[in-house]
Amino acid sequence: MEILVVDHPLVADRLRTLRDATTDTAGFRAAMDALGTMLCYEAFRTIPTEQVDVRTPVADTRGTAVAGTPLVVPVLRAGLGLLEPATRLLPGAQVGFVGLARDEDSHLPVSYLCSLPDDLAGRHVVVLDPMLATGGSLVATLESLAERGAAGVVVVCVLCAPEGVETTRASGLAATLVTAAIDKRLDDDAFIVPGLGDAGDRLFGPR
């Protein structure tokens, strides 16, 4: 499993805003959008392309175009905070959805939605999962994608905990993680420390 920690001053600045407990909902959404744009830009670096003919105002030339129809998969509900920047960069992408809730006692993921194409062989798939904590939700998502033939999935995470990284690596599922930071640890409630709290709550309000 490859891990890319995006080391850029603007990434660090937006992450600071997300971490700050005094950032209100509007500010959190704006910072998530900006940070998501930068992370998705890196995640799309390996997207398949093809050469096509282009006519400029003065001559014929060759240009680069995205090949095929990539699939973007936000993990609900926090993943929706990264969907707009992803589709803004890649407007032709198809969107699938995976809904996973965390059991607050066991900290294990409980599936309530899986809306994905049946055949993902040869497709470029990018998962949007802002918080990689225990790794259970991401592994469940990667398993669903692998069952449909997806390989070499790219995952965009705002933050990762070492425990989640290790769980994902131990699963043996092929994935590349693109993230702003790997934090220190999980606390007893399986929240990332220092983290930024519950990303879904801070984006959309408590459930």
SEKEMI-798191 format. One line per field, with one value per atom (N, C-alpha, C): x, y, z; atom name; residue in three letters; residue number from 1. Coordinates in nm, 3 decimals. Each point is the difference from the previous one (the first is absolute). Last residue first. Example, Ala and Ser with C-alpha at 12.3 -4.5 7.8 and 13.67 -1.06 7.14 Angstrom:
! residues 2
u 1.285  0.082  -0.077  0.029  -0.089  0.090
v -0.225  0.119  0.109  -0.572  0.119  0.120
w 0.708  0.006  0.073  -0.007  0.000  0.000
atom N  CA  C  N  CA  C
type SER  SER  SER  ALA  ALA  ALA
seq 2  2  2  1  1  1
//
This chain:
! residues 207
u -2.623  -0.114  -0.095  0.334  -0.011  -0.125  0.241  -0.073  -0.014  0.250  -0.144  -0.083  0.499  -0.046  -0.151  0.210  0.047  -0.038  -0.104  -0.072  0.040  0.235  -0.138  -0.082  0.449  -0.007  -0.143  0.192  -0.081  -0.023  0.443  -0.135  -0.071  0.452  -0.080  -0.144  0.540  -0.119  -0.067  0.397  -0.089  -0.125  0.004  0.064  0.127  -0.501  0.140  0.048  -0.383  0.014  0.150  -0.221  0.040  -0.007  -0.056  -0.125  0.025  0.359  -0.081  -0.133  0.385  -0.031  -0.091  0.391  -0.142  -0.020  0.441  -0.061  -0.152  0.338  0.072  -0.063  -0.062  0.001  0.061  0.049  -0.020  0.017  -0.146  0.082  -0.033  -0.176  0.067  0.091  -0.127  -0.048  0.077  -0.098  0.044  -0.060  0.100  -0.060  0.062  -0.081  0.093  -0.072  -0.067  -0.050  0.117  -0.164  0.085  -0.062  -0.047  -0.070  0.085  0.093  0.056  -0.068  -0.046  -0.108  0.051  0.274  -0.012  -0.109  0.064  0.115  -0.016  -0.319  -0.014  0.113  0.021  -0.112  -0.018  0.320  0.045  -0.111  -0.101  0.095  0.043  -0.267  -0.076  0.089  0.202  -0.075  -0.079  0.233  0.089  -0.072  -0.278  0.060  0.091  -0.168  0.011  0.055  -0.265  0.086  0.000  -0.201  0.055  0.100  -0.103  -0.032  0.058  -0.101  0.029  -0.048  0.153  -0.085  0.045  0.028  0.062  -0.099  0.074  -0.086  0.082  0.094  0.082  -0.079  -0.309  0.136  0.077  -0.541  0.087  0.137  -0.404  0.111  0.091  -0.385  -0.050  0.113  0.083  -0.097  -0.054  0.282  0.076  -0.093  -0.191  0.055  0.074  -0.163  -0.114  0.048  0.323  -0.047  -0.117  0.166  0.093  -0.041  -0.249  -0.020  0.089  0.056  -0.130  -0.028  0.382  0.019  -0.130  -0.020  0.074  0.021  -0.208  -0.085  0.072  0.245  -0.108  -0.086  0.378  0.022  -0.112  0.072  0.032  0.036  -0.029  0.020  0.039  -0.042  0.039  0.038  -0.298  0.064  0.030  -0.195  0.085  0.077  -0.166  -0.029  0.085  -0.114  0.008  -0.044  0.206  -0.087  0.024  0.075  0.052  -0.104  0.139  -0.092  0.070  0.016  0.078  -0.097  -0.054  -0.043  0.096  0.010  0.064  -0.040  -0.328  0.128  0.053  -0.423  0.098  0.137  -0.564  0.129  0.094  -0.438  0.029  0.139  -0.131  -0.015  0.041  -0.187  0.120  -0.030  -0.202  -0.048  0.121  -0.158  0.110  -0.054  -0.141  -0.016  0.124  -0.051  -0.140  -0.024  0.386  -0.036  -0.150  0.377  -0.128  -0.046  0.501  -0.090  -0.125  0.281  0.002  -0.098  0.089  0.079  0.014  -0.261  0.105  0.100  -0.353  0.050  0.118  -0.242  0.074  0.052  -0.083  -0.061  0.081  -0.028  0.083  -0.082  -0.131  -0.011  0.086  -0.038  0.044  -0.015  -0.103  -0.046  0.038  0.143  0.006  -0.040  -0.035  -0.013  0.010  0.150  -0.063  -0.005  0.072  0.004  -0.075  0.288  -0.119  0.013  0.253  0.004  -0.139  0.156  -0.054  -0.005  0.186  -0.145  -0.062  0.433  -0.024  -0.150  0.172  0.122  -0.024  -0.358  0.039  0.127  -0.159  -0.071  0.024  0.207  0.039  -0.068  -0.109  0.132  0.042  -0.415  -0.003  0.138  -0.044  -0.057  0.001  0.137  0.105  -0.055  -0.278  0.076  0.112  -0.268  -0.068  0.073  0.125  0.060  -0.066  -0.165  0.107  0.065  -0.347  -0.046  0.111  0.033  -0.095  0.019  0.343  -0.053  -0.086  0.127  0.003  -0.058  0.217  -0.086  0.015  0.092  0.030  -0.101  0.206  -0.105  0.049  0.121  0.040  -0.121  0.046  -0.084  0.042  0.302  -0.105  -0.081  0.449  -0.049  -0.108  0.197  -0.028  -0.062  0.326  -0.137  -0.011  0.385  -0.024  -0.142  0.224  -0.026  -0.030  0.226  -0.048  -0.019  -0.038  0.096  -0.060  -0.062  -0.040  0.108  -0.090  0.061  -0.067  -0.128  0.107  0.055  -0.358  -0.028  0.107  -0.045  0.010  -0.036  -0.113  0.022  0.003  0.098  -0.056  0.033  -0.002  0.027  -0.072  0.172  -0.107  0.043  0.182  0.033  -0.109  -0.051  0.026  0.031  -0.020  -0.019  0.024  -0.095  0.035  -0.032  0.136  -0.117  0.041  0.264  0.020  -0.119  0.006  0.126  0.019  -0.359  -0.028  0.127  0.012  -0.057  -0.024  0.148  0.107  -0.052  -0.316  0.094  0.114  -0.302  -0.051  0.089  0.102  0.024  -0.048  -0.080  0.144  0.031  -0.448  0.045  0.148  -0.193  -0.040  0.045  0.062  0.094  -0.032  -0.297  0.132  0.102  -0.435  -0.004  0.137  -0.053  -0.006  -0.001  -0.025  0.134  0.005  -0.417  0.088  0.141  -0.321  -0.032  0.093  0.041  0.043  -0.026  -0.155  0.145  0.054  -0.460  0.033  0.150  -0.158  -0.037  0.040  0.296  -0.143  -0.028  0.445  -0.045  -0.147  0.274  -0.080  -0.047  0.290  -0.134  -0.088  0.424  -0.036  -0.146  0.216  0.026  -0.056  -0.021  -0.089  0.019  0.289  -0.136  -0.098  0.442  -0.005  -0.141  0.088  -0.013  -0.006  0.086  -0.141  -0.024  0.447  -0.080  -0.148  0.312  0.017  -0.087  0.010  -0.065  0.007  0.234  -0.143  -0.082  0.481  -0.041  -0.150  0.201  -0.013  -0.049  0.082  0.076  -0.001  -0.279  0.018  0.060  0.028  -0.036  0.032  -0.081  0.051  -0.055  0.075  -0.058  0.067  -0.089  0.076  -0.073  0.021  -0.085  0.088
v 1.426  -0.085  -0.013  0.436  -0.131  -0.075  0.345  0.007  -0.139  0.117  -0.004  0.015  0.016  0.042  0.022  -0.162  0.137  0.053  -0.449  0.094  0.144  -0.341  0.006  0.099  -0.091  0.080  0.014  -0.060  -0.078  0.084  0.113  -0.032  -0.088  0.124  0.122  -0.020  -0.222  -0.005  0.133  -0.210  0.107  0.017  -0.409  0.101  0.051  -0.280  0.032  0.113  -0.360  0.126  0.028  -0.378  -0.019  0.128  -0.064  0.001  -0.012  0.023  -0.116  -0.008  0.254  -0.002  -0.119  0.040  0.004  0.007  0.204  -0.124  0.016  0.323  -0.078  -0.136  0.235  0.050  -0.102  0.135  -0.120  0.045  0.300  -0.028  -0.137  0.176  0.122  -0.029  -0.364  0.062  0.127  -0.464  0.139  0.077  -0.551  0.100  0.136  -0.488  0.110  0.104  -0.568  0.137  0.095  -0.563  0.098  0.138  -0.410  0.060  0.112  -0.270  -0.048  0.056  0.064  -0.062  -0.060  0.258  -0.142  -0.070  0.473  -0.072  -0.151  0.279  0.001  -0.078  0.065  -0.089  -0.011  0.306  -0.137  -0.099  0.460  -0.030  -0.147  0.166  -0.019  -0.034  0.104  -0.125  -0.030  0.414  -0.113  -0.134  0.430  -0.049  -0.117  0.435  -0.143  -0.023  0.417  -0.044  -0.152  0.203  0.121  -0.037  -0.311  0.017  0.132  -0.315  0.134  0.008  -0.420  0.045  0.138  -0.373  0.113  0.052  -0.513  0.113  0.109  -0.456  0.119  0.125  -0.360  -0.027  0.131  -0.244  0.117  -0.040  -0.290  -0.001  0.120  -0.135  0.043  0.016  -0.118  -0.100  0.032  0.312  -0.114  -0.109  0.376  0.036  -0.117  -0.051  0.012  0.033  -0.006  -0.136  0.003  0.409  -0.060  -0.142  0.219  0.064  -0.062  -0.140  -0.047  0.058  0.157  -0.139  -0.056  0.428  0.001  -0.142  0.056  0.049  -0.003  -0.121  -0.094  0.042  0.237  -0.066  -0.093  0.322  -0.141  -0.073  0.466  -0.020  -0.145  0.382  -0.141  -0.025  0.392  -0.040  -0.150  0.230  0.099  -0.050  -0.210  -0.041  0.087  -0.124  0.121  -0.035  -0.275  -0.001  0.127  -0.170  0.084  0.003  -0.298  0.024  0.080  -0.177  0.077  0.043  -0.452  0.137  0.065  -0.468  0.098  0.144  -0.345  -0.043  0.106  -0.023  0.109  -0.040  -0.142  -0.036  0.120  0.033  -0.143  -0.038  0.498  -0.080  -0.144  0.274  -0.006  -0.076  0.149  0.030  0.015  -0.146  -0.030  0.016  0.083  0.034  -0.042  -0.073  0.029  0.040  -0.258  0.047  0.028  0.016  -0.064  0.059  -0.043  0.063  -0.083  0.027  -0.069  0.067  0.085  0.082  -0.066  -0.127  -0.087  0.076  0.246  -0.092  -0.083  0.314  0.074  -0.090  -0.081  -0.043  0.058  0.217  -0.065  -0.039  0.044  0.065  -0.077  0.064  -0.080  0.083  -0.012  0.053  -0.093  0.136  -0.103  0.064  0.114  0.034  -0.124  0.232  -0.108  0.038  0.265  0.002  -0.121  0.178  -0.062  0.000  0.364  -0.121  -0.051  0.410  -0.115  -0.128  0.427  0.010  -0.118  0.126  -0.108  -0.007  0.334  -0.030  -0.100  0.102  0.126  -0.021  -0.348  0.009  0.133  -0.072  -0.110  0.014  0.305  0.025  -0.109  -0.071  0.117  0.032  -0.353  -0.033  0.120  -0.038  -0.004  -0.022  0.006  0.125  0.008  -0.392  0.100  0.134  -0.375  0.003  0.099  -0.103  0.100  0.011  -0.319  0.121  0.101  -0.414  0.086  -0.011  -0.055  -0.083  0.092  0.052  0.054  -0.101  -0.046  -0.065  0.067  0.034  0.062  -0.053  -0.153  -0.010  0.062  0.055  -0.033  -0.005  -0.075  0.070  -0.041  0.023  -0.074  0.088  0.215  -0.117  -0.071  0.533  -0.109  -0.115  0.331  -0.007  -0.115  0.335  -0.109  0.009  0.166  0.038  -0.123  0.200  -0.112  0.048  0.284  -0.051  -0.121  0.410  -0.129  -0.045  0.535  -0.123  -0.123  0.474  0.017  -0.130  0.057  0.105  0.012  -0.481  0.132  0.107  -0.543  0.108  0.132  -0.553  0.129  0.102  -0.581  0.110  0.127  -0.389  0.029  0.115  -0.395  0.111  0.016  -0.199  -0.037  0.126  -0.213  0.104  -0.057  -0.141  -0.037  0.114  0.089  -0.031  -0.035  0.139  -0.128  -0.038  0.404  0.003  -0.128  0.139  -0.020  -0.003  0.085  -0.133  -0.031  0.433  -0.099  -0.141  0.343  0.031  -0.102  -0.007  -0.068  0.026  0.224  -0.143  -0.077  0.466  -0.026  -0.149  0.142  0.030  -0.035  -0.029  -0.111  0.020  0.348  -0.109  -0.119  0.361  0.041  -0.113  -0.069  0.012  0.033  -0.003  -0.136  0.000  0.413  -0.057  -0.143  0.218  0.066  -0.058  -0.153  -0.046  0.061  0.146  -0.139  -0.053  0.430  -0.002  -0.140  0.050  0.059  -0.004  -0.146  -0.091  0.053  0.188  -0.028  -0.087  0.047  0.015  -0.038  -0.044  0.122  0.025  -0.367  -0.021  0.122  -0.164  0.102  -0.017  -0.260  -0.048  0.095  0.114  -0.113  -0.050  0.338  0.051  -0.111  -0.123  0.075  0.053  -0.196  -0.101  0.065  0.271  -0.040  -0.109  0.141  0.112  -0.039  -0.308  0.014  0.112  -0.054  -0.117  0.012  0.316  0.027  -0.116  -0.039  0.101  0.026  -0.480  0.130  0.101  -0.547  0.098  0.133  -0.490  0.118  0.111  -0.546  0.110  0.129  -0.530  0.130  0.103  -0.572  0.113  0.127  -0.559  0.125  0.110  -0.567  0.120  0.124
w 1.432  -0.037  0.117  -0.104  0.066  -0.042  -0.343  0.127  0.060  -0.408  -0.021  0.127  -0.032  -0.133  -0.006  0.392  -0.021  -0.138  0.125  0.086  -0.029  -0.224  -0.045  0.080  0.127  -0.123  -0.050  0.502  -0.092  -0.126  0.271  0.044  -0.101  -0.045  -0.023  0.046  0.111  -0.083  -0.023  0.271  0.045  -0.085  0.036  0.087  -0.068  -0.132  -0.031  0.090  0.146  -0.071  -0.020  0.247  -0.141  -0.081  0.486  -0.077  -0.150  0.315  0.041  -0.073  -0.265  0.143  0.031  -0.397  0.029  0.151  -0.277  0.050  0.002  -0.204  0.100  0.029  -0.494  0.137  0.097  -0.538  0.082  0.146  -0.466  0.118  0.057  -0.419  0.046  0.118  -0.407  0.124  0.032  -0.341  -0.015  0.118  -0.139  0.087  -0.028  -0.281  0.024  0.084  -0.086  0.010  0.015  -0.018  -0.068  0.006  0.367  -0.113  -0.061  0.405  -0.126  -0.123  0.504  -0.078  -0.131  0.307  0.035  -0.080  -0.044  -0.055  0.025  0.193  -0.146  -0.065  0.463  -0.033  -0.150  0.159  0.017  -0.033  -0.008  -0.106  0.008  0.345  -0.123  -0.119  0.414  0.012  -0.127  0.048  -0.029  0.006  -0.138  0.123  -0.034  -0.320  0.025  0.141  -0.329  0.110  0.009  -0.374  0.059  0.109  -0.431  0.141  0.048  -0.476  0.050  0.145  -0.357  0.110  0.047  -0.451  0.068  0.104  -0.250  0.036  0.070  -0.241  0.008  0.033  -0.185  0.044  0.005  -0.057  0.008  0.053  -0.063  -0.095  0.004  0.286  -0.131  -0.101  0.452  -0.044  -0.139  0.218  -0.052  -0.050  0.216  -0.131  -0.064  0.438  -0.092  -0.142  0.342  -0.029  -0.098  0.161  -0.095  -0.036  0.335  -0.131  -0.106  0.444  -0.050  -0.138  0.221  -0.043  -0.056  0.190  -0.126  -0.052  0.420  -0.109  -0.134  0.394  -0.031  -0.117  0.225  -0.128  -0.040  0.384  0.025  -0.129  -0.092  0.145  0.027  -0.404  0.009  0.145  -0.269  0.125  0.000  -0.394  0.068  0.120  -0.463  0.138  0.093  -0.546  0.081  0.141  -0.466  0.118  0.080  -0.537  0.108  0.112  -0.484  0.111  0.108  -0.550  0.098  0.110  -0.323  0.031  0.100  -0.168  -0.086  0.027  0.192  -0.056  -0.096  0.267  0.011  -0.055  0.020  -0.059  0.003  0.190  0.020  -0.046  0.194  -0.122  0.026  0.417  -0.083  -0.128  0.498  -0.134  -0.092  0.520  -0.092  -0.142  0.569  -0.141  -0.077  0.470  -0.026  -0.145  0.373  -0.134  -0.009  0.409  -0.032  -0.133  0.303  -0.098  -0.024  0.478  -0.129  -0.096  0.484  -0.092  -0.138  0.416  -0.054  -0.086  0.209  0.102  -0.051  -0.277  0.103  0.112  -0.537  0.125  0.115  -0.498  0.099  0.122  -0.548  0.130  0.099  -0.570  0.114  0.127  -0.574  0.128  0.112  -0.540  0.103  0.131  -0.574  0.141  0.087  -0.527  0.074  0.147  -0.509  0.146  0.054  -0.479  0.055  0.153  -0.334  0.081  0.035  -0.250  -0.073  0.081  0.157  -0.020  -0.074  0.294  -0.096  -0.029  0.288  -0.073  -0.112  0.279  -0.065  -0.082  0.271  -0.128  -0.070  0.423  -0.090  -0.135  0.354  -0.061  -0.097  0.220  -0.087  -0.057  0.322  -0.130  -0.096  0.480  -0.101  -0.141  0.392  0.008  -0.101  0.067  -0.083  0.003  0.276  -0.132  -0.095  0.445  -0.003  -0.138  0.145  -0.063  -0.018  -0.210  0.071  0.151  -0.422  0.108  0.087  -0.544  0.135  0.099  -0.506  0.099  0.136  -0.581  0.130  0.100  -0.515  0.101  0.130  -0.572  0.137  0.092  -0.534  0.097  0.140  -0.489  0.068  0.094  -0.107  -0.071  0.082  -0.049  0.093  -0.078  -0.265  0.052  0.099  -0.296  0.095  0.052  -0.500  0.138  0.085  -0.512  0.080  0.143  -0.490  0.097  0.071  -0.432  0.057  0.098  -0.102  -0.051  0.060  0.086  -0.099  -0.057  0.342  -0.100  -0.109  0.211  0.063  -0.104  0.052  -0.096  0.078  0.121  0.040  -0.110  0.125  -0.093  0.048  0.350  -0.097  -0.090  0.400  -0.088  -0.105  0.522  -0.138  -0.081  0.558  -0.101  -0.139  0.574  -0.138  -0.098  0.520  -0.081  -0.143  0.405  -0.069  -0.088  0.267  -0.076  -0.082  0.322  -0.142  -0.085  0.473  -0.019  -0.148  0.136  0.009  -0.027  0.010  -0.109  -0.001  0.358  -0.119  -0.122  0.403  0.014  -0.123  0.020  -0.009  0.011  0.050  -0.136  -0.015  0.429  -0.087  -0.143  0.311  0.024  -0.089  -0.021  -0.049  0.017  0.172  -0.146  -0.056  0.464  -0.052  -0.152  0.221  0.014  -0.053  0.007  -0.095  0.006  0.312  -0.135  -0.103  0.444  -0.013  -0.141  0.116  -0.014  -0.018  0.084  -0.130  -0.025  0.424  -0.108  -0.137  0.396  -0.010  -0.122  0.334  -0.139  -0.011  0.401  -0.013  -0.143  0.138  0.054  -0.014  -0.313  0.097  0.046  -0.355  0.137  0.106  -0.464  0.030  0.143  -0.161  0.013  0.036  -0.095  0.126  0.025  -0.413  0.104  0.138  -0.371  0.003  0.105  -0.062  0.047  0.009  -0.184  0.145  0.057  -0.466  0.061  0.152  -0.242  -0.004  0.055  -0.035  0.100  0.001  -0.136  -0.066  0.103  -0.079  0.079  -0.073  0.018  -0.083  0.086  0.017  0.088  -0.076  -0.152  -0.039  0.097  -0.044  0.074  -0.046  -0.164  -0.010  0.076  0.027  0.000  0.000
atom N  CA  C  N  CA  C  N  CA  C  N  CA  C  N  CA  C  N  CA  C  N  CA  C  N  CA  C  N  CA  C  N  CA  C  N  CA  C  N  CA  C  N  CA  C  N  CA  C  N  CA  C  N  CA  C  N  CA  C  N  CA  C  N  CA  C  N  CA  C  N  CA  C  N  CA  C  N  CA  C  N  CA  C  N  CA  C  N  CA  C  N  CA  C  N  CA  C  N  CA  C  N  CA  C  N  CA  C  N  CA  C  N  CA  C  N  CA  C  N  CA  C  N  CA  C  N  CA  C  N  CA  C  N  CA  C  N  CA  C  N  CA  C  N  CA  C  N  CA  C  N  CA  C  N  CA  C  N  CA  C  N  CA  C  N  CA  C  N  CA  C  N  CA  C  N  CA  C  N  CA  C  N  CA  C  N  CA  C  N  CA  C  N  CA  C  N  CA  C  N  CA  C  N  CA  C  N  CA  C  N  CA  C  N  CA  C  N  CA  C  N  CA  C  N  CA  C  N  CA  C  N  CA  C  N  CA  C  N  CA  C  N  CA  C  N  CA  C  N  CA  C  N  CA  C  N  CA  C  N  CA  C  N  CA  C  N  CA  C  N  CA  C  N  CA  C  N  CA  C  N  CA  C  N  CA  C  N  CA  C  N  CA  C  N  CA  C  N  CA  C  N  CA  C  N  CA  C  N  CA  C  N  CA  C  N  CA  C  N  CA  C  N  CA  C  N  CA  C  N  CA  C  N  CA  C  N  CA  C  N  CA  C  N  CA  C  N  CA  C  N  CA  C  N  CA  C  N  CA  C  N  CA  C  N  CA  C  N  CA  C  N  CA  C  N  CA  C  N  CA  C  N  CA  C  N  CA  C  N  CA  C  N  CA  C  N  CA  C  N  CA  C  N  CA  C  N  CA  C  N  CA  C  N  CA  C  N  CA  C  N  CA  C  N  CA  C  N  CA  C  N  CA  C  N  CA  C  N  CA  C  N  CA  C  N  CA  C  N  CA  C  N  CA  C  N  CA  C  N  CA  C  N  CA  C  N  CA  C  N  CA  C  N  CA  C  N  CA  C  N  CA  C  N  CA  C  N  CA  C  N  CA  C  N  CA  C  N  CA  C  N  CA  C  N  CA  C  N  CA  C  N  CA  C  N  CA  C  N  CA  C  N  CA  C  N  CA  C  N  CA  C  N  CA  C  N  CA  C  N  CA  C  N  CA  C  N  CA  C  N  CA  C  N  CA  C  N  CA  C  N  CA  C  N  CA  C  N  CA  C  N  CA  C  N  CA  C  N  CA  C  N  CA  C  N  CA  C  N  CA  C  N  CA  C  N  CA  C  N  CA  C  N  CA  C  N  CA  C  N  CA  C  N  CA  C  N  CA  C  N  CA  C  N  CA  C  N  CA  C  N  CA  C  N  CA  C  N  CA  C  N  CA  C  N  CA  C  N  CA  C  N  CA  C  N  CA  C  N  CA  C  N  CA  C  N  CA  C  N  CA  C  N  CA  C  N  CA  C  N  CA  C  N  CA  C  N  CA  C  N  CA  C  N  CA  C  N  CA  C  N  CA  C  N  CA  C  N  CA  C  N  CA  C  N  CA  C  N  CA  C  N  CA  C
type ARG  ARG  ARG  PRO  PRO  PRO  GLY  GLY  GLY  PHE  PHE  PHE  LEU  LEU  LEU  ARG  ARG  ARG  ASP  ASP  ASP  GLY  GLY  GLY  ALA  ALA  ALA  ASP  ASP  ASP  GLY  GLY  GLY  LEU  LEU  LEU  GLY  GLY  GLY  PRO  PRO  PRO  VAL  VAL  VAL  ILE  ILE  ILE  PHE  PHE  PHE  ALA  ALA  ALA  ASP  ASP  ASP  ASP  ASP  ASP  ASP  ASP  ASP  LEU  LEU  LEU  ARG  ARG  ARG  LYS  LYS  LYS  ASP  ASP  ASP  ILE  ILE  ILE  ALA  ALA  ALA  ALA  ALA  ALA  THR  THR  THR  VAL  VAL  VAL  LEU  LEU  LEU  THR  THR  THR  ALA  ALA  ALA  ALA  ALA  ALA  LEU  LEU  LEU  GLY  GLY  GLY  SER  SER  SER  ALA  ALA  ALA  ARG  ARG  ARG  THR  THR  THR  THR  THR  THR  GLU  GLU  GLU  VAL  VAL  VAL  GLY  GLY  GLY  GLU  GLU  GLU  PRO  PRO  PRO  ALA  ALA  ALA  CYS  CYS  CYS  LEU  LEU  LEU  VAL  VAL  VAL  CYS  CYS  CYS  VAL  VAL  VAL  VAL  VAL  VAL  VAL  VAL  VAL  VAL  VAL  VAL  GLY  GLY  GLY  ALA  ALA  ALA  ALA  ALA  ALA  GLY  GLY  GLY  ARG  ARG  ARG  GLU  GLU  GLU  ALA  ALA  ALA  LEU  LEU  LEU  SER  SER  SER  GLU  GLU  GLU  LEU  LEU  LEU  THR  THR  THR  ALA  ALA  ALA  VAL  VAL  VAL  LEU  LEU  LEU  SER  SER  SER  GLY  GLY  GLY  GLY  GLY  GLY  THR  THR  THR  ALA  ALA  ALA  LEU  LEU  LEU  MET  MET  MET  PRO  PRO  PRO  ASP  ASP  ASP  LEU  LEU  LEU  VAL  VAL  VAL  VAL  VAL  VAL  VAL  VAL  VAL  HIS  HIS  HIS  ARG  ARG  ARG  GLY  GLY  GLY  ALA  ALA  ALA  LEU  LEU  LEU  ASP  ASP  ASP  ASP  ASP  ASP  PRO  PRO  PRO  LEU  LEU  LEU  SER  SER  SER  CYS  CYS  CYS  LEU  LEU  LEU  TYR  TYR  TYR  SER  SER  SER  VAL  VAL  VAL  PRO  PRO  PRO  LEU  LEU  LEU  HIS  HIS  HIS  SER  SER  SER  ASP  ASP  ASP  GLU  GLU  GLU  ASP  ASP  ASP  ARG  ARG  ARG  ALA  ALA  ALA  LEU  LEU  LEU  GLY  GLY  GLY  VAL  VAL  VAL  PHE  PHE  PHE  GLY  GLY  GLY  VAL  VAL  VAL  GLN  GLN  GLN  ALA  ALA  ALA  GLY  GLY  GLY  PRO  PRO  PRO  LEU  LEU  LEU  LEU  LEU  LEU  ARG  ARG  ARG  THR  THR  THR  ALA  ALA  ALA  PRO  PRO  PRO  GLU  GLU  GLU  LEU  LEU  LEU  LEU  LEU  LEU  GLY  GLY  GLY  LEU  LEU  LEU  GLY  GLY  GLY  ALA  ALA  ALA  ARG  ARG  ARG  LEU  LEU  LEU  VAL  VAL  VAL  PRO  PRO  PRO  VAL  VAL  VAL  VAL  VAL  VAL  LEU  LEU  LEU  PRO  PRO  PRO  THR  THR  THR  GLY  GLY  GLY  ALA  ALA  ALA  VAL  VAL  VAL  ALA  ALA  ALA  THR  THR  THR  GLY  GLY  GLY  ARG  ARG  ARG  THR  THR  THR  ASP  ASP  ASP  ALA  ALA  ALA  VAL  VAL  VAL  PRO  PRO  PRO  THR  THR  THR  ARG  ARG  ARG  VAL  VAL  VAL  ASP  ASP  ASP  VAL  VAL  VAL  GLN  GLN  GLN  GLU  GLU  GLU  THR  THR  THR  PRO  PRO  PRO  ILE  ILE  ILE  THR  THR  THR  ARG  ARG  ARG  PHE  PHE  PHE  ALA  ALA  ALA  GLU  GLU  GLU  TYR  TYR  TYR  CYS  CYS  CYS  LEU  LEU  LEU  MET  MET  MET  THR  THR  THR  GLY  GLY  GLY  LEU  LEU  LEU  ALA  ALA  ALA  ASP  ASP  ASP  MET  MET  MET  ALA  ALA  ALA  ALA  ALA  ALA  ARG  ARG  ARG  PHE  PHE  PHE  GLY  GLY  GLY  ALA  ALA  ALA  THR  THR  THR  ASP  ASP  ASP  THR  THR  THR  THR  THR  THR  ALA  ALA  ALA  ASP  ASP  ASP  ARG  ARG  ARG  LEU  LEU  LEU  THR  THR  THR  ARG  ARG  ARG  LEU  LEU  LEU  ARG  ARG  ARG  ASP  ASP  ASP  ALA  ALA  ALA  VAL  VAL  VAL  LEU  LEU  LEU  PRO  PRO  PRO  HIS  HIS  HIS  ASP  ASP  ASP  VAL  VAL  VAL  VAL  VAL  VAL  LEU  LEU  LEU  ILE  ILE  ILE  GLU  GLU  GLU  MET  MET  MET
seq 207  207  207  206  206  206  205  205  205  204  204  204  203  203  203  202  202  202  201  201  201  200  200  200  199  199  199  198  198  198  197  197  197  196  196  196  195  195  195  194  194  194  193  193  193  192  192  192  191  191  191  190  190  190  189  189  189  188  188  188  187  187  187  186  186  186  185  185  185  184  184  184  183  183  183  182  182  182  181  181  181  180  180  180  179  179  179  178  178  178  177  177  177  176  176  176  175  175  175  174  174  174  173  173  173  172  172  172  171  171  171  170  170  170  169  169  169  168  168  168  167  167  167  166  166  166  165  165  165  164  164  164  163  163  163  162  162  162  161  161  161  160  160  160  159  159  159  158  158  158  157  157  157  156  156  156  155  155  155  154  154  154  153  153  153  152  152  152  151  151  151  150  150  150  149  149  149  148  148  148  147  147  147  146  146  146  145  145  145  144  144  144  143  143  143  142  142  142  141  141  141  140  140  140  139  139  139  138  138  138  137  137  137  136  136  136  135  135  135  134  134  134  133  133  133  132  132  132  131  131  131  130  130  130  129  129  129  128  128  128  127  127  127  126  126  126  125  125  125  124  124  124  123  123  123  122  122  122  121  121  121  120  120  120  119  119  119  118  118  118  117  117  117  116  116  116  115  115  115  114  114  114  113  113  113  112  112  112  111  111  111  110  110  110  109  109  109  108  108  108  107  107  107  106  106  106  105  105  105  104  104  104  103  103  103  102  102  102  101  101  101  100  100  100  99  99  99  98  98  98  97  97  97  96  96  96  95  95  95  94  94  94  93  93  93  92  92  92  91  91  91  90  90  90  89  89  89  88  88  88  87  87  87  86  86  86  85  85  85  84  84  84  83  83  83  82  82  82  81  81  81  80  80  80  79  79  79  78  78  78  77  77  77  76  76  76  75  75  75  74  74  74  73  73  73  72  72  72  71  71  71  70  70  70  69  69  69  68  68  68  67  67  67  66  66  66  65  65  65  64  64  64  63  63  63  62  62  62  61  61  61  60  60  60  59  59  59  58  58  58  57  57  57  56  56  56  55  55  55  54  54  54  53  53  53  52  52  52  51  51  51  50  50  50  49  49  49  48  48  48  47  47  47  46  46  46  45  45  45  44  44  44  43  43  43  42  42  42  41  41  41  40  40  40  39  39  39  38  38  38  37  37  37  36  36  36  35  35  35  34  34  34  33  33  33  32  32  32  31  31  31  30  30  30  29  29  29  28  28  28  27  27  27  26  26  26  25  25  25  24  24  24  23  23  23  22  22  22  21  21  21  20  20  20  19  19  19  18  18  18  17  17  17  16  16  16  15  15  15  14  14  14  13  13  13  12  12  12  11  11  11  10  10  10  9  9  9  8  8  8  7  7  7  6  6  6  5  5  5  4  4  4  3  3  3  2  2  2  1  1  1
//
